[in-house]
Amino acid sequence: MSTAVWWIRRDIRRTDNKALQSAATAGTVVPLFVWDDVLLNNAGAFRGQFMCRALNALDNSVDRALIYRNGPAVDAVVEFCRLVGADTVHITEDFAPYGRQRDAEVEKALIADGRRLVRADTPYVIAPGTVRKDDGTPVKVFTPFYKRWLTHQWTSAAENEVTFADFRDLCVGSRMEEGWTALSANPSEEAAWERFDEWSQRAMGEYKEARNMPGVDGTSMMSPYLKFGIIHPRQLLQRLDGSAGSDVFRSEIAWREFYADVLFHQPETTWKNLQPKMDALPVDSGDVAEERFAQFCAGNTGYPIVDAGVRQLLGSGLSLIHI
């Protein structure tokens, strides 16, 4: 039987995972995670901890078959395919600028080695670049984007049986650290759905107003789970009904997809204003900017709502802003 690599990135889950299922149709699956120092070095302690624990939870769900390898990915993925005899690598596509460049390099290296990269899924309900005007140009305003987004069809992944290969002798090991501060969120699929199902039954009816009130438990707290693909947004849509709260929640998911679409079409907006007219606003620089940024990072701006959000972020790794 053939061997296929499931290269895990922002899809740290077993359920509704088209990349995993695509690999399973090709043969015995080897789950692979590549330590990417470019991304890890830019991640804070809480984010890194959340991701590592999510990977550990996934590893438990695949009978400890998850293999860790050191990057860079362009070398690690090809080398690993040679070691396990895999002809295909199956992924959830990355649409951010860095991820797109990395995947293009990996694909080129795989082709040169007689292998193939299979883009089988997307972290979004509708892939960035899909929603367009009638003339084929991007939709730049949310409301018309949302109306068109709602018309696009999507499907969940099949849930066929998966056979995992055992290549544990090739694993370089997790980067879980002893003594980490306990996270306020449990980064597992089970914990995500336990939280969402409890919250939605209790609070979805008040979501339209409560989501803007940081003093109450008014949001689902699904943002970190969506960030790492521990759950997929289409799974959330499946749980929504026709209530007013659900309608607003659906639009919040679409807002997330709208900004992914903006970044896809205009990657320069990572560091530049989306609206050029905003360039006219005065911006601090030099020592003044450094001092004010330090105050912000410490939660000492003097603006209570801003400082409360920063303090929560410092203490828990979670911000006040959530879906």
Salt bridges, closest charged atoms under 4 A:
ASP16 OD1 - ARG234 NE 2.89
ASP36 OD2 - ARG102 NH1 3.95
ASP37 OD1 - ARG175 NH1 3.05
ASP59 OD2 - ARG64 NH2 3.33
GLU79 OE1 - ARG69 NH2 3.59
ASP87 OD1 - ARG115 NH1 3.99
GLU93 OE2 - ARG119 NE 3.83
ASP94 OD2 - ARG102 NH2 3.24
ASP103 OD2 - ARG9 NH2 2.85
ASP103 OD1 - ARG102 NE 2.99
GLU107 OE2 - ARG119 NH1 3.08
ASP113 OD1 - ARG82 NH2 2.94
ASP113 OD2 - ARG115 NE 2.77
ASP121 OD2 - ARG13 NH2 3.60
ASP121 OD2 - ARG234 NH2 2.83
ASP134 OD1 - ARG148 NH1 3.14
ASP166 OD2 - ARG168 NH2 2.94
ASP197 OD1 - ARG239 NE 3.22
GLU198 OE2 - ARG202 NE 2.72
ASP217 OD1 - ARG195 NH2 2.74
ASP217 OD2 - ARG202 NH2 2.86
ASP247 OD1 - ARG250 NH1 2.90
GLU252 OE2 - ARG211 NE 3.84
ASP261 OD2 - HIS265 NE2 3.60
ASP284 OD2 - ARG292 NH1 2.75
